[in-house]
Amino acid sequence: MPNQFIKFTPILKEKIWGGEKLRQYLNKDSKAETLGESWEISDVEGDTSIVSNGNLKGKNLKDLIKSYKQDLVGAKVFAQFGEKFPLLIKFIDAKTPLSIQLHPNDILAKERHNSFGKTEMWYVMQADEQANLIVGFKKDSTKEEYLKHLQGKSLLDILNVDEVKKGDVYFIPTGRIHAIGAGVLLAEIQQTSDITYRIYDWDRQDKNGNYRELHTELALDAIDYKAIPNYKQSYAQELNTVSEIVSCPYFTTNMLPIQGKLKVNHSDKDSFVIYMCVSGEVEFESAVSKEKIKAGETLLVPAHFKEFTINSSLTSEVLEVYIR
């Protein structure tokens, strides 16, 4: 069984909308001027994470699941997903806005792309003044109204736009239109899928003068046209206490603000647990392993690790992610 806390080498992605914050704030090792994403844990085809620490260094995530099965991911998770790791964990920096987009549900994604759908959530780590996110409709819409505004380049008239700050959280189920606005640095937790329907890309061209592909027709029956009163998640923040932020069939994410030493017991879980450090620095220690992560780093705790301690001399914050 895997007797260590596991860190992976980030997979860094240049994007047309990326910037410098992943380097400046999160110390990602890249000279790219438009660094948009750091894939922390990935089992997306062609982008499989490789272990960067301990005795498992150099092995990839697929190797680990093949070797350790339920000891790594949990019996229920292994029964459901087999040798496919079910989550994709990222940090994202938007220097300019991302395209307005949405993701298909599991049924459509399987039928059209032989893929999982993509339910996701965002935790805002830093936001410039007046930075915003687009999430959902202002009020219930229809296919006809949506198309009229899409063709008239007035989509923002019917979409919900929220100004955001550090600590804001948004849940993005499949079908919900969304876009990260300029000046936002965030942590993203999602199903393992890279299927995106891009519906509007601000009429921008890449450095070769090309426009990115839009998916107008594919998106029409994938969009959820219903609105909800408030898209922002509310959650508690109590020092040294785990508070649930989001729970859905695909993942549960908790907030843990920590200072000092905390004993952790995961014997109620049949799942791996991921920790994303979103501020400060924390150290994990079990009977067989010890590992430190700081803001912008991620740790995978194998499912068979049930008891360990988390320690921080600063006031730090981690997101705790697992499958219920």
ABEGO torsion letter per residue (X at the ends): XBBBBBBBBBBBBBBAABBAAAAAAAGBBBABABBABBBABBABBGBBBBBABEAABGBBAAAAAAAAEAAAAEAAAAAAAEABBABBBBBBBBABBBBBBBBBBAAAAAAAAGBBBBBBBBBBABBBBGBBBBBEBABBBBAAAAAAAAAAGAAAAABBBBBBBBGBBBBBBBGBBBBBBBGBBBBBBBBBBABBBBABAGGBBBAAGBBBBBBAAAAAAABBABBBABABBBBBBBBGBBBBABBBAABBBBBBBBBEBBBBBAAABBBBBBBBBABEBBBBBBAABBBBBBBGBBBBBBAABABBBBBBABBBBBBBBBBX
